[in-house]
């Protein structure tokens, strides 16, 4: 058995004995009852100049190996999303390389991929027409790789839009020209404060009506909508109002087990950053759901939720740090460093608690490695026991 001493805020230490690793099964194909995308992070090159404001230097081997890990558990890949540090360190040249490489990998693996298209390659946009043009560049690029398109929320649009009509002008133009059905992404201000008032109103009900009107008018061009507002009540109401054939991809990292399980009549599919952290357990749960075993689904999902809620705790936009840290503890990457220096986004005690919650969920494949790496991190901060 592997033990490690962990610090507390008051300066005391506690001993933690890590659980024996669980032999999680793989799932080489997609699931039959739900569509599941994991939004993946990028692994930084530890020798790269990955400091705030610098172009991203990516460890491509480790980044792509992590995506192969997700494919092995039946996950589709949601690429170049906020989990991959869009608007937080991942610049447009790196995004293009990432989507190209991941689309090729998904094709060779027979896995599904959808990639984010936004406006973040432009520094300043002066109006709605500029926003449309910027979106068109990225949508066209993603389509050229063979990936499905996720139309991401745009900080530029939030800044220049005067009202709901301006949002409609942009999205009407985009949806009128996409080649294949896309996923629309509504990212709430908990994930990005710059998106406050998206869809033209800070009143969520008013914004939802604008959003629904758009979806209903363009339903044949929309595969689904990903909603990341962290409100299970709002999500259940929205999915009941969607047109037939339009999926609700939950982005609710606080309530996903119940939303994916459904209410017996309707359910959510998944497009979650949390699934990058808990892929083996989520895979086991979804396999149980495919088999109609709701009791086992609940049992497999339950231990992942405290971990996810801690990863996504406020300030939520730093959740990427926890995803990368868990990947490092699990041996999926050689170091704990991030593009833009974002490894500083969470405190040492926050990361310590992540280790414990991952252990509770039996998601540490090599406890000896996890303990050794945690000790290295503690010692690097001047903490010894």
Backbone torsions as a table, in degrees:
resi	resn	phi	psi	omega
1	UNK	NA	142.6	-178.6
2	UNK	-100.6	129.6	178.1
3	UNK	-120.4	152.8	177.6
4	UNK	-147.0	142.9	174.6
5	UNK	-93.5	130.9	-176.1
6	UNK	-122.2	142.1	-176.6
7	UNK	-84.1	155.3	173.4
8	UNK	-115.0	166.5	-175.9
9	UNK	-62.0	-27.2	-178.1
10	UNK	-86.7	5.9	178.0
11	UNK	91.8	-5.3	176.8
12	UNK	-82.8	169.6	-179.5
13	UNK	-125.1	151.0	174.7
14	UNK	-130.2	148.2	179.0
15	UNK	-95.5	134.2	179.7
16	UNK	-122.9	125.0	173.3
17	UNK	-97.3	119.0	-175.8
18	UNK	-78.0	145.1	-178.8
19	UNK	-69.7	153.5	173.2
20	UNK	-63.1	142.3	-178.0
21	UNK	-64.3	143.8	176.5
22	UNK	-92.3	139.7	178.3
23	UNK	-85.3	84.7	179.7
24	UNK	-69.3	137.6	176.0
25	UNK	-77.7	162.1	174.7
26	UNK	-99.1	168.7	-179.8
27	UNK	-143.0	89.6	-168.6
28	UNK	-66.9	-15.5	179.9
29	UNK	-121.6	174.7	178.1
30	UNK	-70.0	169.1	180.0
31	UNK	-88.2	153.0	-175.3
32	UNK	-90.0	-27.4	-173.8
33	UNK	-95.8	-20.7	-179.0
34	UNK	-142.7	150.6	168.6
35	UNK	-92.9	129.6	-175.7
36	UNK	-129.6	116.4	171.7
37	UNK	-108.4	137.5	168.7
38	UNK	-105.1	127.1	175.7
39	UNK	-85.7	116.3	-168.9
40	UNK	-98.8	151.0	175.8
41	UNK	-87.4	173.8	172.5
42	UNK	-110.5	147.2	177.2
43	UNK	-95.8	125.8	-179.0
44	UNK	-79.6	148.5	172.8
45	UNK	-73.8	117.5	-176.4
46	UNK	-64.3	-17.8	177.7
47	UNK	-97.8	0.4	-179.3
48	UNK	-82.4	162.7	179.8
49	UNK	-85.6	63.2	-174.8
50	UNK	-88.8	65.4	178.0
51	UNK	-109.0	161.0	-179.3
52	UNK	-53.3	130.1	177.3
53	UNK	91.0	-9.1	-179.0
54	UNK	-91.4	153.7	174.0
55	UNK	-58.1	145.1	-177.1
56	UNK	-69.2	132.2	171.7
57	UNK	-110.6	114.6	-169.7
58	UNK	-106.7	138.7	170.0
59	UNK	-83.6	95.9	-172.2
60	UNK	-67.9	-37.0	-179.0
61	UNK	-61.8	-49.2	-179.0
62	UNK	-69.8	-36.6	179.8
63	UNK	-61.9	-45.6	-179.3
64	UNK	-73.7	-33.0	176.7
65	UNK	-63.3	-36.1	178.0
66	UNK	-65.4	-37.4	177.6
67	UNK	-67.6	-35.2	175.2
68	UNK	-64.3	-36.9	174.9
69	UNK	-58.7	-44.8	179.0
70	UNK	-64.6	-42.2	178.5
71	UNK	-61.0	-36.3	-177.6
72	UNK	-65.7	-18.2	178.3
73	UNK	-105.0	19.1	172.9
74	UNK	83.7	6.9	-177.0
75	UNK	-83.5	140.9	161.3
76	UNK	-78.0	165.8	-177.0
77	UNK	-110.7	122.2	168.7
78	UNK	-96.4	106.6	-169.6
79	UNK	-102.2	149.0	172.8
80	UNK	57.3	37.8	176.5
81	UNK	-95.0	-168.7	178.5
82	UNK	-61.9	-29.2	177.0
83	UNK	-60.5	-33.0	178.7
84	UNK	-84.5	14.2	174.9
85	UNK	71.8	36.2	168.5
86	UNK	-62.2	134.6	-176.5
87	UNK	66.2	7.6	179.3
88	UNK	-140.1	39.9	173.9
89	UNK	126.9	-21.5	-178.9
90	UNK	-95.8	108.0	-176.7
91	UNK	-82.8	169.4	-173.1
92	UNK	-62.8	-43.3	176.1
93	UNK	-57.5	-40.0	178.0
94	UNK	-68.1	-37.0	176.9
95	UNK	-60.1	-46.0	-178.9
96	UNK	-61.0	-45.4	179.0
97	UNK	-63.9	-40.0	-179.7
98	UNK	-62.6	-47.1	-178.2
99	UNK	-66.9	-41.4	178.0
100	UNK	-58.7	-51.7	-176.7
101	UNK	-64.4	-43.2	-177.5
102	UNK	-69.1	-36.4	177.4
103	UNK	-63.8	-41.1	176.8
104	UNK	-63.0	-42.8	-179.7
105	UNK	-65.1	-43.7	179.2
106	UNK	-62.2	-39.9	179.7
107	UNK	-62.9	-43.9	-178.9
108	UNK	-70.1	-27.2	180.0
109	UNK	-89.2	-7.1	-176.1
110	UNK	68.0	30.2	-176.7
111	UNK	-107.2	160.2	-179.6
112	UNK	-87.5	143.8	177.0
113	UNK	-139.8	139.1	170.6
114	UNK	-134.1	137.8	-171.9
115	UNK	-128.1	147.2	-175.1
116	UNK	-76.8	134.2	173.0
117	UNK	-122.1	127.0	-179.1
118	UNK	-138.8	-143.8	-179.5
119	UNK	-130.9	14.3	-169.1
120	UNK	-76.6	-1.2	175.4
121	UNK	-81.9	-7.5	178.9
122	UNK	-108.3	140.3	-178.5
123	UNK	-81.5	-41.4	-177.6
124	UNK	-138.8	132.7	175.3
125	UNK	-126.2	134.5	-169.2
126	UNK	-98.6	-5.5	-179.5
127	UNK	-176.0	-178.5	-175.1
128	UNK	-60.6	-40.6	-179.1
129	UNK	-62.8	-38.8	177.5
130	UNK	-65.3	-38.7	179.3
131	UNK	-64.1	-44.1	178.7
132	UNK	-59.6	-45.4	-178.0
133	UNK	-63.7	-40.3	179.3
134	UNK	-65.8	-44.7	175.9
135	UNK	-58.0	-44.4	-177.1
136	UNK	-59.1	-37.8	178.0
137	UNK	-59.9	-48.0	-176.3
138	UNK	-74.1	-38.6	176.7
139	UNK	-60.3	-45.0	179.4
140	UNK	-61.5	-39.7	178.5
141	UNK	-64.6	-49.2	-178.8
142	UNK	-59.4	-44.0	178.2
143	UNK	-60.0	-34.6	-177.2
144	UNK	-67.1	-21.1	179.8
145	UNK	-86.5	-10.1	-176.3
146	UNK	90.4	-0.8	177.5
147	UNK	-80.5	148.7	167.7
148	UNK	-65.1	153.0	-178.1
149	UNK	-98.8	134.5	165.6
150	UNK	-109.5	116.9	177.2
151	UNK	-83.5	106.8	-176.3
152	UNK	-80.7	156.5	172.5
153	UNK	-65.0	144.5	-174.5
154	UNK	-113.0	124.2	172.8
155	UNK	-61.4	-37.9	179.7
156	UNK	-61.5	-43.5	-179.9
157	UNK	-65.0	-41.9	178.1
158	UNK	-60.0	-31.4	-178.0
159	UNK	-78.8	-35.9	-173.2
160	UNK	-99.2	-19.3	-176.0
161	UNK	-67.7	132.9	179.3
162	UNK	-89.9	-27.4	-176.0
163	UNK	-163.9	-176.1	-178.5
164	UNK	-62.5	-30.8	-179.8
165	UNK	-62.0	-34.5	178.7
166	UNK	-66.8	-37.6	175.3
167	UNK	-63.1	-42.2	-179.7
168	UNK	-63.8	-38.8	179.5
169	UNK	-59.9	-43.0	-178.1
170	UNK	-67.9	-52.8	-174.9
171	UNK	-72.0	-32.6	174.5
172	UNK	-61.1	-43.1	-179.6
173	UNK	-63.6	-44.1	-178.0
174	UNK	-67.9	-46.6	-176.1
175	UNK	-70.3	-19.5	177.2
176	UNK	-75.8	-8.3	-174.7
177	UNK	-131.1	-1.9	-179.4
178	UNK	-68.2	149.4	-176.4
179	UNK	-76.7	-39.9	-176.3
180	UNK	-132.1	160.6	179.1
181	UNK	-56.9	138.0	-174.4
182	UNK	-110.8	171.9	170.9
183	UNK	-107.7	129.3	173.9
184	UNK	-93.1	137.3	-176.9
185	UNK	-116.5	118.5	173.5
186	UNK	-105.7	102.3	-178.7
187	UNK	-99.4	122.1	-176.2
188	UNK	-78.3	168.3	-175.6
189	UNK	-69.7	-16.3	174.0
190	UNK	-62.5	-31.4	178.4
191	UNK	-88.5	-28.3	-179.3
192	UNK	-156.0	103.2	-178.7
193	UNK	-59.2	-21.6	178.7
194	UNK	-68.3	-11.8	-178.0
195	UNK	-99.5	12.3	177.5
196	UNK	-57.5	134.8	177.9
197	UNK	79.6	17.8	179.6
198	UNK	-60.8	148.5	-172.8
199	UNK	71.5	13.4	168.4
200	UNK	95.2	7.7	-179.6
201	UNK	-158.1	143.5	172.9
202	UNK	-82.0	-10.9	173.9
203	UNK	-81.1	112.8	-173.9
204	UNK	-61.2	-36.5	179.8
205	UNK	-65.3	-40.5	178.4
206	UNK	-67.1	-44.4	178.5
207	UNK	-61.4	-38.6	-179.7
208	UNK	-63.9	-37.5	179.5
209	UNK	-65.7	-41.2	176.2
210	UNK	-61.2	-44.9	179.6
211	UNK	-61.0	-46.9	-179.7
212	UNK	-64.1	-40.5	177.7
213	UNK	-59.0	-42.1	177.6
214	UNK	-62.1	-48.5	-177.0
215	UNK	-63.7	-42.6	-179.3
216	UNK	-63.7	-37.9	-178.0
217	UNK	-71.4	-29.6	-175.4
218	UNK	-118.0	29.0	-171.9
219	UNK	-55.9	-33.8	-176.9
220	UNK	-71.6	-15.4	179.7
221	UNK	-106.1	8.5	-177.4
222	UNK	-123.3	115.5	174.8
223	UNK	-70.2	-42.4	-178.8
224	UNK	-173.0	174.8	177.5
225	UNK	-123.1	135.5	174.2
226	UNK	-103.3	122.6	-176.4
227	UNK	-117.5	122.5	-177.7
228	UNK	-122.3	68.1	178.8
229	UNK	-109.7	-4.0	178.4
230	UNK	58.7	37.7	175.8
231	UNK	-132.7	106.9	179.4
232	UNK	-64.8	-36.5	179.9
233	UNK	-62.9	-45.3	178.9
234	UNK	-63.3	-42.3	-177.7
235	UNK	-63.8	-42.1	-179.0
236	UNK	-66.2	-35.4	177.2
237	UNK	-69.4	-40.7	-178.9
238	UNK	-67.0	-44.2	-176.0
239	UNK	-66.7	-28.5	177.2
240	UNK	-70.5	-22.5	-177.3
241	UNK	-95.9	-6.7	-178.2
242	UNK	-70.5	150.2	175.9
243	UNK	-63.9	153.6	177.7
244	UNK	-58.3	135.7	178.7
245	UNK	92.8	-10.3	177.3
246	UNK	-98.0	119.9	-176.8
247	UNK	-81.0	152.7	167.8
248	UNK	-104.3	109.6	175.9
249	UNK	-92.2	107.7	-177.7
250	UNK	-65.3	136.4	170.1
251	UNK	-117.4	21.0	-176.0
252	UNK	-90.7	96.0	-176.2
253	UNK	-76.9	0.4	176.3
254	UNK	-99.3	-22.7	-171.5
255	UNK	-135.4	15.8	-170.9
256	UNK	-60.3	-33.7	-178.6
257	UNK	-59.0	-45.4	-178.6
258	UNK	-71.9	-34.2	-178.5
259	UNK	-71.2	-39.8	176.4
260	UNK	-69.9	-39.8	178.0
261	UNK	-58.8	-43.3	178.3
262	UNK	87.6	177.2	-176.0
263	UNK	-108.3	14.4	-178.0
264	UNK	96.4	-23.6	178.1
265	UNK	-113.4	-44.6	-178.4
266	UNK	-129.4	153.4	176.8
267	UNK	-143.7	165.0	172.3
268	UNK	-100.8	146.1	164.8
269	UNK	-86.0	-170.4	-170.8
270	UNK	-134.0	136.3	166.8
271	UNK	-144.2	94.3	-163.8
272	UNK	-132.9	134.5	168.1
273	UNK	-65.7	-32.9	179.4
274	UNK	-57.9	-33.5	-177.6
275	UNK	-67.0	-21.4	173.8
276	UNK	-67.8	-29.8	-179.3
277	UNK	-86.8	-28.9	-171.2
278	UNK	-122.2	26.8	-172.2
279	UNK	-52.1	-46.4	-178.4
280	UNK	-61.1	-42.5	-179.7
281	UNK	-70.7	-42.2	177.8
282	UNK	-61.9	-38.0	177.9
283	UNK	-62.7	-44.8	178.6
284	UNK	-62.3	-39.2	179.9
285	UNK	-67.1	-44.0	-179.4
286	UNK	-68.2	-33.2	174.8
287	UNK	-64.3	-38.6	176.7
288	UNK	-65.0	-38.6	178.3
289	UNK	-64.8	-40.4	175.3
290	UNK	-57.7	-35.8	-178.8
291	UNK	-83.9	-0.3	-179.8
292	UNK	76.8	16.3	-178.1
293	UNK	-97.7	85.9	-176.4
294	UNK	-68.0	-32.8	179.8
295	UNK	-64.0	-43.3	179.3
296	UNK	-71.8	-35.4	174.4
297	UNK	-55.3	-50.4	-179.6
298	UNK	-60.4	-42.3	-177.2
299	UNK	-66.5	-36.5	-179.6
300	UNK	-75.1	-37.4	-178.3
301	UNK	-76.1	-35.0	-170.1
302	UNK	-52.6	-47.0	-177.4
303	UNK	-69.3	-15.4	-179.5
304	UNK	-79.2	-22.4	-171.3
305	UNK	-70.2	-45.6	176.2
306	UNK	-59.1	-36.5	177.1
307	UNK	-63.1	-49.1	-179.6
308	UNK	-61.6	-43.0	-179.1
309	UNK	-63.9	-32.7	176.7
310	UNK	-73.3	-42.4	177.4
311	UNK	-56.3	-40.4	-174.2
312	UNK	-99.3	16.3	178.4
313	UNK	-62.6	155.3	178.9
314	UNK	-63.3	144.0	-8.1
315	UNK	-70.7	116.8	-168.0
316	UNK	-59.1	-31.8	-174.3
317	UNK	-65.9	-9.5	175.4
318	UNK	-92.7	13.2	179.8
319	UNK	-60.6	-25.9	-179.0
320	UNK	-58.2	-31.4	179.5
321	UNK	-62.6	-42.5	178.8
322	UNK	-66.5	-38.4	178.1
323	UNK	-61.1	-45.6	-179.7
324	UNK	-66.2	-40.7	-179.8
325	UNK	-62.2	-44.2	179.3
326	UNK	-65.9	-35.8	176.0
327	UNK	-62.3	-41.3	178.3
328	UNK	-65.5	-47.2	178.9
329	UNK	-58.2	-33.8	-175.8
330	UNK	-85.8	-1.6	176.8
331	UNK	84.9	13.5	-179.8
332	UNK	-83.2	-9.8	178.9
333	UNK	-150.0	153.1	-172.1
334	UNK	-76.4	-25.0	-176.2
335	UNK	-143.7	163.9	177.4
336	UNK	-104.0	79.5	174.6
337	UNK	-139.6	153.1	-173.6
338	UNK	-135.1	154.7	175.6
339	UNK	-63.1	144.9	-178.2
340	UNK	73.0	8.0	-179.2
341	UNK	68.0	25.2	-172.4
342	UNK	-73.3	-4.4	176.1
343	UNK	-61.9	-14.5	177.0
344	UNK	-84.1	2.7	-173.1
345	UNK	-74.7	-13.4	178.4
346	UNK	-129.5	151.5	-179.1
347	UNK	-77.0	163.5	178.5
348	UNK	-62.5	-39.8	179.7
349	UNK	-68.7	-33.9	174.4
350	UNK	-61.2	-44.9	-179.4
351	UNK	-68.0	-36.1	177.0
352	UNK	-60.3	-43.0	178.7
353	UNK	-65.6	-33.6	176.6
354	UNK	-60.7	-41.1	177.2
355	UNK	-57.4	-45.8	-178.2
356	UNK	-65.0	-42.2	-178.4
357	UNK	-69.9	-36.4	175.0
358	UNK	-64.8	-36.8	176.7
359	UNK	-66.6	-42.2	176.8
360	UNK	-56.3	-36.3	-177.5
361	UNK	-87.8	4.2	-179.2
362	UNK	58.4	40.6	-175.9
363	UNK	-110.5	18.7	172.9
364	UNK	-103.9	102.8	-174.6
365	UNK	-67.7	-23.4	-179.8
366	UNK	-137.9	89.3	-176.6
367	UNK	-57.4	-36.6	179.2
368	UNK	-61.2	-44.6	179.3
369	UNK	-64.3	-45.2	-179.3
370	UNK	-60.3	-44.0	-179.9
371	UNK	-65.3	-41.9	-179.4
372	UNK	-63.5	-42.6	-179.6
373	UNK	-69.6	-35.5	177.2
374	UNK	-65.4	-40.2	177.8
375	UNK	-62.4	-41.8	178.2
376	UNK	-59.3	-43.9	179.7
377	UNK	-63.6	-44.8	179.0
378	UNK	-61.1	-44.2	-179.0
379	UNK	-66.6	-33.4	178.7
380	UNK	-65.7	-20.1	177.9
381	UNK	-98.4	9.8	176.9
382	UNK	82.7	18.9	-178.2
383	UNK	-107.0	126.2	-178.6
384	UNK	-133.9	148.0	175.1
385	UNK	-133.2	NA	NA
